[in-house]
Amino acid sequence: MWYYTLNNQQVGPVDEEEIRKQVAAGAITQSTLVWTTGMANWAPIGQSSLASLVGSVPPPVTQVAPPPPVVYEDPEITRINNLWMWFWISLIGIILGGLGLIAAAVIFFIIFHKSWKLTEHEGSRANADTATAWCFIPGWGYYWMFPAFRGLAREFNALFDKHNILAEKIDLRIPTWMLICLWGSAITFGLSLIGFIVLWIIYTNKIKNAYIAVYQAKQAAE
């Protein structure tokens, strides 16, 4: 006959068949203390002659933590964020020469074109291709950039209101003063270019953020 402990209480005497049942029920584990006649002291069942009973029982199932949720980012948002990153890298490259400025301008107009494309609607003053291409017409481009850059900001702001998008509106003074600093550099002997670069960064960041906000709103509405 055997004795065992359960919740710090002695249970028994019981026969080996009862021990087997308690092992199967999970009440007795390998660390449960048991005793029978002939044993000097209580010992874990796993170290007694009944060790084979607990050895045949599979260990308790441990809970495996679920895998972390997969964070999905829309490829289009990834692309616009990557363009913004390369825009920054290109601006840093200006200190190495004019190629950095050219690269930054190319990336800016890619973002600009994508933004116009996103905001196009019936009654728009221009489509994305026209709004971008006209900026490169000699002479005319100097004028066109003002309505084009300000117009894009207006389109985004109008979409924020129309679709109740919680996003920061673009201050129209940013593109205005950005271009004034650019074209005024001939008078200021290039000093206003510093202001242009700062406002260019701010404007590009704002249209990038506006693009993401409007894009996500349109995706959610589909």
C-alpha positions as CSV (number, residue, x, y, z in Angstrom):
1,M,0.0,0.0,0.0
2,W,1.1,3.5,-0.7
3,Y,0.7,7.0,0.6
4,Y,1.1,10.2,-1.4
5,T,0.8,13.9,-0.8
6,L,-1.8,16.2,-2.3
7,N,-2.0,19.9,-1.5
8,N,0.5,19.3,1.4
9,Q,-1.9,16.6,2.8
10,Q,-1.1,12.9,3.3
11,V,-3.5,10.7,1.3
12,G,-3.6,6.9,1.7
13,P,-3.2,4.1,2.1
14,V,-4.0,3.3,-1.6
15,D,-3.0,0.5,-3.9
16,E,-0.9,0.8,-7.0
17,E,-3.9,0.8,-9.3
18,E,-5.3,4.0,-7.5
19,I,-1.9,5.6,-7.9
20,R,-2.1,4.8,-11.6
21,K,-5.5,6.5,-11.9
22,Q,-4.3,9.6,-10.1
23,V,-1.3,9.8,-12.4
24,A,-3.6,9.6,-15.4
25,A,-5.8,12.3,-13.9
26,G,-2.8,14.6,-13.4
27,A,-3.2,14.7,-9.6
28,I,0.1,12.9,-9.2
29,T,3.2,14.2,-11.0
30,Q,6.8,13.2,-11.0
31,S,7.5,15.5,-8.1
32,T,4.7,14.2,-5.9
33,L,6.0,12.7,-2.7
34,V,5.1,9.1,-2.0
35,W,5.9,6.5,0.7
36,T,5.4,2.8,1.3
37,T,6.6,0.3,3.8
38,G,10.4,-0.2,3.5
39,M,11.2,3.4,2.5
40,A,13.3,5.3,4.9
41,N,11.8,8.7,3.9
42,W,9.2,10.2,1.6
43,A,10.5,10.6,-2.0
44,P,9.3,11.9,-5.3
45,I,7.4,9.2,-7.1
46,G,9.8,9.6,-10.0
47,Q,12.5,8.3,-7.7
48,S,10.5,5.4,-6.3
49,S,9.6,2.0,-7.6
50,L,6.5,3.6,-9.1
51,A,8.6,5.8,-11.5
52,S,7.5,3.8,-14.5
53,L,3.9,5.0,-13.9
54,V,4.7,8.7,-14.3
55,G,7.3,8.0,-17.0
56,S,4.6,6.7,-19.3
57,V,2.5,9.8,-19.0
58,P,3.2,12.5,-21.5
59,P,4.3,15.9,-20.0
60,P,1.6,18.5,-19.7
61,V,1.1,20.6,-22.8
62,T,2.7,24.0,-22.4
63,Q,1.0,27.0,-24.0
64,V,2.9,28.3,-26.9
65,A,2.8,32.0,-27.3
66,P,1.0,33.0,-30.5
67,P,3.3,34.4,-33.2
68,P,3.4,38.2,-33.3
69,P,0.8,39.8,-35.6
70,V,2.1,40.5,-39.1
71,V,2.3,44.3,-39.6
72,Y,1.1,44.9,-43.2
73,E,1.9,48.1,-44.9
74,D,0.4,48.9,-48.2
75,P,3.0,48.8,-51.0
76,E,1.9,52.2,-52.3
77,I,2.5,53.8,-48.9
78,T,5.9,52.0,-48.7
79,R,6.8,53.5,-52.1
80,I,5.8,57.1,-51.2
81,N,7.8,56.8,-47.9
82,N,10.8,55.5,-49.8
83,L,10.6,58.4,-52.2
84,W,10.6,60.8,-49.2
85,M,13.7,59.0,-47.8
86,W,15.6,59.3,-51.1
87,F,14.5,62.9,-51.4
88,W,16.3,63.5,-48.0
89,I,19.3,61.5,-49.1
90,S,19.6,63.5,-52.3
91,L,19.4,66.8,-50.4
92,I,22.2,65.7,-48.2
93,G,24.1,64.9,-51.4
94,I,23.9,68.5,-52.5
95,I,27.1,69.2,-50.4
96,L,28.9,66.7,-52.8
97,G,27.8,68.6,-55.9
98,G,24.9,69.5,-58.2
99,L,23.9,65.9,-58.8
100,G,22.3,65.7,-55.4
101,L,20.1,68.7,-56.3
102,I,19.1,67.2,-59.6
103,A,18.2,63.9,-57.9
104,A,16.1,65.7,-55.2
105,A,14.3,67.6,-57.9
106,V,13.5,64.5,-59.9
107,I,12.2,62.7,-56.8
108,F,10.2,65.7,-55.8
109,F,8.4,65.9,-59.1
110,I,7.7,62.1,-58.9
111,I,5.9,62.8,-55.6
112,F,4.3,65.9,-57.0
113,H,3.0,63.9,-60.1
114,K,1.7,61.0,-57.9
115,S,-0.1,63.5,-55.6
116,W,-1.8,65.3,-58.5
117,K,-2.8,61.9,-59.9
118,L,-4.4,61.0,-56.6
119,T,-6.4,64.3,-56.3
120,E,-7.6,64.4,-59.9
121,H,-11.3,64.8,-60.4
122,E,-13.8,66.2,-62.9
123,G,-13.3,69.9,-63.0
124,S,-9.6,69.9,-62.0
125,R,-7.6,72.7,-63.4
126,A,-5.1,70.3,-64.8
127,N,-4.3,66.6,-64.8
128,A,-1.2,65.2,-63.3
129,D,0.8,65.1,-66.6
130,T,0.0,68.7,-67.5
131,A,0.6,70.0,-64.0
132,T,4.0,68.4,-64.0
133,A,5.1,69.0,-67.6
134,W,4.2,72.7,-67.7
135,C,6.6,73.3,-64.8
136,F,9.5,72.6,-67.3
137,I,8.3,75.0,-70.0
138,P,10.9,77.8,-70.3
139,G,9.5,81.1,-69.0
140,W,6.0,79.8,-68.6
141,G,7.2,77.4,-65.9
142,Y,8.2,80.3,-63.7
143,Y,4.6,81.3,-63.5
144,W,3.0,77.9,-63.6
145,M,4.7,76.6,-60.5
146,F,2.8,79.0,-58.4
147,P,-0.8,77.8,-59.3
148,A,0.5,74.2,-59.6
149,F,2.1,74.0,-56.2
150,R,-0.6,76.0,-54.5
151,G,-3.3,74.2,-56.4
152,L,-2.1,70.8,-55.2
153,A,-2.3,72.1,-51.6
154,R,-5.8,73.4,-52.2
155,E,-6.9,70.0,-53.7
156,F,-5.6,68.1,-50.7
157,N,-7.2,70.6,-48.2
158,A,-10.5,70.2,-50.1
159,L,-10.4,66.4,-49.9
160,F,-9.7,66.6,-46.2
161,D,-12.9,68.6,-45.8
162,K,-15.0,66.6,-48.3
163,H,-14.1,63.2,-46.8
164,N,-13.7,64.3,-43.1
165,I,-10.1,63.2,-43.2
166,L,-8.3,64.0,-39.9
167,A,-5.1,65.4,-41.4
168,E,-3.2,68.7,-41.1
169,K,-4.0,71.0,-43.9
170,I,-1.3,72.5,-46.0
171,D,-0.7,76.2,-45.5
172,L,-0.7,77.9,-48.9
173,R,1.9,80.3,-47.8
174,I,4.5,77.5,-47.8
175,P,4.6,76.9,-51.6
176,T,4.2,80.6,-52.2
177,W,7.2,81.7,-50.1
178,M,9.1,78.6,-51.3
179,L,9.0,79.9,-54.9
180,I,9.6,83.5,-53.9
181,C,12.8,82.4,-52.2
182,L,13.7,80.3,-55.3
183,W,13.1,83.0,-57.9
184,G,14.4,85.7,-55.6
185,S,17.8,84.1,-55.3
186,A,19.0,86.2,-58.2
187,I,18.4,89.3,-56.3
188,T,19.7,88.0,-52.9
189,F,22.8,86.6,-54.5
190,G,21.7,83.1,-53.6
191,L,21.0,83.8,-49.9
192,S,17.3,83.1,-50.2
193,L,18.1,79.6,-51.5
194,I,18.5,78.6,-47.8
195,G,14.9,79.6,-47.2
196,F,13.9,77.8,-50.4
197,I,15.6,74.5,-49.3
198,V,13.9,74.7,-45.9
199,L,10.4,75.4,-47.3
200,W,11.0,72.8,-50.0
201,I,11.6,70.1,-47.4
202,I,8.5,71.2,-45.4
203,Y,6.3,71.4,-48.5
204,T,7.4,68.0,-49.8
205,N,6.8,66.4,-46.4
206,K,3.4,67.9,-46.1
207,I,2.2,66.6,-49.6
208,K,3.7,63.2,-48.7
209,N,1.7,63.1,-45.5
210,A,-1.4,64.4,-47.3
211,Y,-0.9,61.7,-50.0
212,I,-0.9,59.0,-47.4
213,A,-3.9,60.3,-45.6
214,V,-6.0,60.6,-48.7
215,Y,-4.8,57.3,-50.1
216,Q,-5.7,55.5,-46.9
217,A,-9.1,57.2,-46.8
218,K,-9.9,56.1,-50.4
219,Q,-8.8,52.6,-49.7
220,A,-11.0,52.4,-46.6
221,A,-14.0,53.6,-48.6
222,E,-13.6,50.9,-51.3
